[in-house]
Amino acid sequence: MLVNSDKHILLHRKLSNFVNTEVNRILNRFDPNPTRVEAHLSDEHAFKAGPRTKRRLLEARPKDHQSLTVTADSPDLVIAVTGAAHKMQRLLDSTFGRIEGRRPILAVE
């Protein structure tokens, strides 16, 4: 898993490990379908007045399928990370469910 951040969020080892652990904990049942997962952390309102919103963009690239992307915003980075991981879980559930529903069932005689 690759974790990126903008210049307003200090990406240190502890944060990177948290993101990896949380995303793997939530998405591990899809293994090996997502061949690559990327996380992008940003501070949407770094120099603006008002609440500072952290955005978490999560991109998964399932095997033999187009990339899937979700975002979650929250003033708390931990909530944004967990929220995006749960959104990706629901998206993967619905995507793979539709794919499984299209596969032909072979009858054994």
PEQUI-V443192 format. One record per pair of residues at least 24 apart in sequence whose ideal C-beta (glycine too) atoms are under 7 Angstrom apart, sorted by the first residue. I is the first residue (numbers start at 0). J is the second residue. D is the distance in Angstrom with one decimal. If there is no record, write none. Layout:
i: (I:I)
j: (J:J)
d: (D:D)
//
This chain:
i: (0:0:1:2:3:3:3:4:4:5:5:7:7:8:8:8:10:18:21:21:21:22:25:25:25:26:26:26:29:31:32:32:32:33:33:33:34:34:34:35:40:43:50:53:54:55:55:55:57:57:57:59:59:67:67)
j: (36:38:37:38:37:38:39:40:41:41:42:42:45:40:41:42:40:80:80:81:84:84:84:85:88:84:87:88:91:62:61:62:95:59:60:61:60:61:62:60:76:72:74:79:79:79:80:83:83:84:87:87:91:91:94)
d: (4.8:6.9:4.7:4.7:6.9:6.9:5.0:4.2:6.9:4.2:6.5:3.8:4.0:5.0:6.7:5.6:6.9:5.6:5.5:6.0:5.8:5.0:4.2:6.3:5.3:6.6:6.3:6.1:5.3:7.0:4.9:5.6:6.6:4.3:6.4:5.3:5.4:7.0:5.2:4.5:6.9:6.9:5.3:4.7:6.6:4.0:5.3:4.1:4.3:6.6:5.0:5.8:6.7:7.0:6.5)
//
